[in-house]
Amino acid sequence: MPGNLPSHAYFRANHGRWESPFRFVLTDWAAFWWTPMGFLDRLRVLSMAWLPKLLGPLHIETSVDYESRGELGVVIHTTRLKKAGLTLYDAIETFTLDDNGKDVAIVREQRFSPALSYDREVGERRAEVEPSATRAVYEFPFMGARMRQVGAIDGHGVRLVQETAWSRAEFFLHRRP
């Protein structure tokens, strides 16, 4: 039965709405400057690192919808990064859970501010849920680099760490009412 597989158990446990302060730091300036990315993307990355120093922390809100179609192997995930009521980034992802119980294919539609339309990414985003069903490792492109994200159920929330060759973000998601 699919509902007993680790990937189903992981996303079922994470069903709901989540939030956290968001901390993003540039860890290797030389690697950042050498990474091929457009001018606007470079400004977006710099704003994620510098805006909190000037105006206080950014805020991340996410949701995981397992209940709608999870038993069919489809999970909808949303992410919104905000500051002072302004959305700096938002995304809608469709997670397709493989029958092997661990692999997840991800299709993402995302929008960085300022932008009027969503970009659609298919194929390069994947996740793998560990057999314990308490941790998932994601790999995906991010601003000209590969990002590795580890999500781990930790007590009453989910600890996330996102790393590239030049950046790191770490935050603890708490359930929203």
Secondary structure, DSSP 8 states (H G I E B T S, - for coil): -GGGSHHHHHHHHT-EEEEEEEEEEES-HHHHHHS---HHHHHHHHHHHHHHHHH--EEEEEEEE-TTTGGGTEEEEEEEEEETTEEEEEEEEEEEE-TTSSEEEEEEEEEESS-SS-EEEEEEEEEEE-TTSSEEEEEEEETTEEEEEEEEEETTEEEEEEE-SSEEEEEEEEE--
